[in-house]
């Protein structure tokens, strides 16, 4: 699917971790990709597969599909430079709840999504990751209109194959965006989220991943405060096992116009074995004096005292470890819940993530 000569090298900033060279061996994308028959049930559902798209009947009037040539504007675009891929435009109204379901995807799919919210609307999007044998190149451009609110849940029920996920969110004045991502990683997974905030905006970004041996995930958050009195929060929690590679790059950028900005960033990483690897890069770029900004990063091992306490009460070591990891990720979801509302994972999903199940 990708030309090897266009892949970033190990010296390319932000692409140094993980074996990106394996993307050169991905199978080609089938050009016969179109909208199929309506789904039999459900509302607000979009089901993606390698041969096409199916949707619930209520989404027909809100979606428009057309092929489009990709031009190189950044590294993500360069990977598909001058290739024609499907582009899907989605228009969300006052209170739309949409599910983007890639769980039936097998094979390769490059796709561009443009999502537009109207003024003062309140919508939610649930994203379900692709199967372990899938390769997904996905670029999402989201336009949040004046006073609108969007909640976005990205949830991988199992380890992915290859995924390049690039989401650009542009917020108009007095809008809000909340994002929660839970992932098991995959062979090569890179998720990048960029938010551009106008005046009086809010962006709250939460993410967690649990990487078993041999898995990979690069996570990148960037929040640009371009207007006055905007607020943002980044909260990331990672669990990494032996021979897994984890990365988190978080950037808070405040422009000269971003007076009275409040922005916070925190990451917590648990390394389960000696061979676990995590790359962290917290950054602040501030060009305005009247701000309150902070960032913090903590990397360590599972609390041995807490583990000993549970085992001394007759709990098996594996079960005690699962309980501590469930509490670790539950704290993330509890922090996100006031911002995500009803768009949160179930208790079963949380237990699944804590155990790092495939």
JOZIMO-V545354 format. One record per residue. N is the residue number from 1. PHI is phi in radians with two decimals (none if undefined). Layout:
# JOZIMO-V545354
n=N phi=PHI
n=N phi=PHI
This chain:
# JOZIMO-V545354
n=1 phi=none
n=2 phi=-1.97
n=3 phi=-1.40
n=4 phi=-1.03
n=5 phi=-1.23
n=6 phi=-1.67
n=7 phi=-1.23
n=8 phi=-1.08
n=9 phi=-1.63
n=10 phi=-1.13
n=11 phi=-1.68
n=12 phi=-1.29
n=13 phi=-1.00
n=14 phi=1.51
n=15 phi=-2.20
n=16 phi=-1.46
n=17 phi=-1.89
n=18 phi=1.62
n=19 phi=-1.62
n=20 phi=-1.20
n=21 phi=-1.06
n=22 phi=-1.16
n=23 phi=-1.17
n=24 phi=-1.21
n=25 phi=-1.69
n=26 phi=-1.25
n=27 phi=-1.19
n=28 phi=-1.22
n=29 phi=-1.54
n=30 phi=-1.32
n=31 phi=-1.34
n=32 phi=-1.56
n=33 phi=-2.11
n=34 phi=-2.65
n=35 phi=-1.50
n=36 phi=-1.67
n=37 phi=-1.19
n=38 phi=-1.12
n=39 phi=-1.20
n=40 phi=-1.24
n=41 phi=-2.55
n=42 phi=1.64
n=43 phi=-2.25
n=44 phi=1.14
n=45 phi=-1.87
n=46 phi=-2.18
n=47 phi=-1.94
n=48 phi=-1.83
n=49 phi=-2.42
n=50 phi=-1.17
n=51 phi=-1.76
n=52 phi=2.77
n=53 phi=-2.08
n=54 phi=-2.11
n=55 phi=-2.52
n=56 phi=-1.20
n=57 phi=-1.05
n=58 phi=-1.22
n=59 phi=-1.59
n=60 phi=-1.00
n=61 phi=-1.38
n=62 phi=-1.81
n=63 phi=-2.17
n=64 phi=-2.43
n=65 phi=-1.99
n=66 phi=-2.74
n=67 phi=-1.30
n=68 phi=-2.58
n=69 phi=-1.36
n=70 phi=-1.57
n=71 phi=-2.03
n=72 phi=-1.31
n=73 phi=-1.92
n=74 phi=-2.68
n=75 phi=-1.12
n=76 phi=-1.04
n=77 phi=-1.23
n=78 phi=-1.01
n=79 phi=-1.10
n=80 phi=-2.13
n=81 phi=-1.02
n=82 phi=1.08
n=83 phi=-1.93
n=84 phi=-1.62
n=85 phi=-2.26
n=86 phi=-1.16
n=87 phi=-2.19
n=88 phi=-2.01
n=89 phi=-1.75
n=90 phi=-2.16
n=91 phi=-2.02
n=92 phi=-1.85
n=93 phi=-1.73
n=94 phi=-1.13
n=95 phi=-2.59
n=96 phi=-1.58
n=97 phi=-1.99
n=98 phi=-2.11
n=99 phi=-2.00
n=100 phi=-1.77
n=101 phi=-1.90
n=102 phi=-1.85
n=103 phi=-1.17
n=104 phi=-1.63
n=105 phi=-1.40
n=106 phi=-2.27
n=107 phi=1.70
n=108 phi=-1.93
n=109 phi=-2.61
n=110 phi=-1.66
n=111 phi=-2.68
n=112 phi=-1.98
n=113 phi=-2.06
n=114 phi=-2.03
n=115 phi=-2.06
n=116 phi=-2.15
n=117 phi=-1.83
n=118 phi=-1.44
n=119 phi=-0.95
n=120 phi=1.06
n=121 phi=-1.47
n=122 phi=-2.27
n=123 phi=-2.32
n=124 phi=-2.41
n=125 phi=-2.31
n=126 phi=-1.96
n=127 phi=-1.94
n=128 phi=-1.91
n=129 phi=-1.18
n=130 phi=-1.43
n=131 phi=-1.26
n=132 phi=-1.20
n=133 phi=-1.79
n=134 phi=-1.80
n=135 phi=-2.26
n=136 phi=-2.12
n=137 phi=-1.95
n=138 phi=-2.26
n=139 phi=-2.03
n=140 phi=-2.13
n=141 phi=-1.93
n=142 phi=-2.04
n=143 phi=-1.96
n=144 phi=-1.81
n=145 phi=-1.32
n=146 phi=-0.97
n=147 phi=1.30
n=148 phi=-1.52
n=149 phi=-2.41
n=150 phi=-2.32
n=151 phi=-1.99
n=152 phi=-2.24
n=153 phi=-1.91
n=154 phi=-1.84
n=155 phi=-2.32
n=156 phi=-1.75
n=157 phi=-1.27
n=158 phi=-2.66
n=159 phi=-1.10
n=160 phi=-1.60
n=161 phi=-1.53
n=162 phi=-1.96
n=163 phi=-2.58
n=164 phi=-2.03
n=165 phi=-2.10
n=166 phi=-2.21
n=167 phi=-2.06
n=168 phi=-1.96
n=169 phi=-2.01
n=170 phi=-1.94
n=171 phi=-1.88
n=172 phi=-1.39
n=173 phi=-0.98
n=174 phi=1.09
n=175 phi=-1.78
n=176 phi=-2.43
n=177 phi=-2.46
n=178 phi=-2.18
n=179 phi=-2.35
n=180 phi=-2.31
n=181 phi=-2.20
n=182 phi=-2.22
n=183 phi=-2.48
n=184 phi=-1.75
n=185 phi=1.23
n=186 phi=3.11
n=187 phi=-1.17
n=188 phi=-2.63
n=189 phi=-2.23
n=190 phi=-2.31
n=191 phi=-2.04
n=192 phi=-2.24
n=193 phi=-2.18
n=194 phi=-2.14
n=195 phi=-2.08
n=196 phi=-2.05
n=197 phi=-1.81
n=198 phi=-1.47
n=199 phi=-1.20
n=200 phi=1.01
n=201 phi=-1.87
n=202 phi=-2.28
n=203 phi=-2.40
n=204 phi=-2.17
n=205 phi=-2.05
n=206 phi=-2.24
n=207 phi=-2.71
n=208 phi=-2.56
n=209 phi=-2.48
n=210 phi=-2.20
n=211 phi=-1.87
n=212 phi=-1.37
n=213 phi=-0.94
n=214 phi=1.49
n=215 phi=-1.61
n=216 phi=-2.46
n=217 phi=-2.75
n=218 phi=-1.81
n=219 phi=-2.14
n=220 phi=-2.32
n=221 phi=-1.97
n=222 phi=-2.40
n=223 phi=-2.13
n=224 phi=-1.80
n=225 phi=-1.58
n=226 phi=-1.84
n=227 phi=-2.36
n=228 phi=-1.33
n=229 phi=0.99
n=230 phi=-1.78
n=231 phi=-2.30
n=232 phi=-2.58
n=233 phi=-2.55
n=234 phi=-2.18
n=235 phi=-2.36
n=236 phi=-2.25
n=237 phi=-2.37
n=238 phi=-2.31
n=239 phi=-2.14
n=240 phi=-2.27
n=241 phi=-1.79
n=242 phi=-0.98
n=243 phi=1.12
n=244 phi=-1.74
n=245 phi=-2.15
n=246 phi=-2.07
n=247 phi=-2.53
n=248 phi=-2.46
n=249 phi=-1.98
n=250 phi=-2.17
n=251 phi=-2.18
n=252 phi=-1.93
n=253 phi=-2.03
n=254 phi=-2.07
n=255 phi=-1.39
n=256 phi=-1.07
n=257 phi=-1.45
n=258 phi=-1.62
n=259 phi=-1.07
n=260 phi=1.05
n=261 phi=-1.34
n=262 phi=-2.16
n=263 phi=-2.51
n=264 phi=-2.35
n=265 phi=-2.51
n=266 phi=-2.55
n=267 phi=-2.35
n=268 phi=-2.27
n=269 phi=-2.25
n=270 phi=-1.97
n=271 phi=-1.70
n=272 phi=-1.42
n=273 phi=-2.38
n=274 phi=-1.12
n=275 phi=-1.50
n=276 phi=-1.27
n=277 phi=-2.28
n=278 phi=-2.32
n=279 phi=-1.97
n=280 phi=-2.13
n=281 phi=-2.54
n=282 phi=-1.39
n=283 phi=-2.44
n=284 phi=-2.19
n=285 phi=-2.18
n=286 phi=-2.18
n=287 phi=-2.07
n=288 phi=-2.60
n=289 phi=-1.41
n=290 phi=-1.50
n=291 phi=-2.48
n=292 phi=-2.21
n=293 phi=-2.39
n=294 phi=-2.72
n=295 phi=-2.56
n=296 phi=-2.60
n=297 phi=-2.45
n=298 phi=-2.31
n=299 phi=-2.26
n=300 phi=-2.89
n=301 phi=-1.88
n=302 phi=-1.08
n=303 phi=-1.07
n=304 phi=-1.19
n=305 phi=-1.14
n=306 phi=-1.14
n=307 phi=-1.12
n=308 phi=-1.11
n=309 phi=-1.05
n=310 phi=-1.15
n=311 phi=-1.17
n=312 phi=-1.22
n=313 phi=-1.67
n=314 phi=1.57
n=315 phi=-1.56
n=316 phi=-1.06
n=317 phi=-1.04
n=318 phi=-1.10
n=319 phi=-1.17
n=320 phi=-1.12
n=321 phi=-1.12
n=322 phi=-1.08
n=323 phi=-1.12
n=324 phi=-1.18
n=325 phi=-1.25
n=326 phi=-1.12
n=327 phi=-1.14
n=328 phi=-1.07
n=329 phi=-1.36
n=330 phi=-1.10
n=331 phi=-1.08
n=332 phi=-1.13
n=333 phi=-1.15
n=334 phi=-1.08
n=335 phi=-1.17
n=336 phi=-1.42
n=337 phi=-0.97
n=338 phi=-1.05
n=339 phi=-1.67
n=340 phi=-1.59
n=341 phi=1.12
n=342 phi=-1.38
n=343 phi=-1.57
n=344 phi=-2.34
n=345 phi=-1.26
n=346 phi=-1.42
n=347 phi=-1.07
n=348 phi=-1.13
n=349 phi=-1.12
n=350 phi=-1.12
n=351 phi=-1.15
n=352 phi=-1.05
n=353 phi=-1.17
n=354 phi=-1.06
n=355 phi=-1.45
n=356 phi=1.15
n=357 phi=-1.11
n=358 phi=-1.37
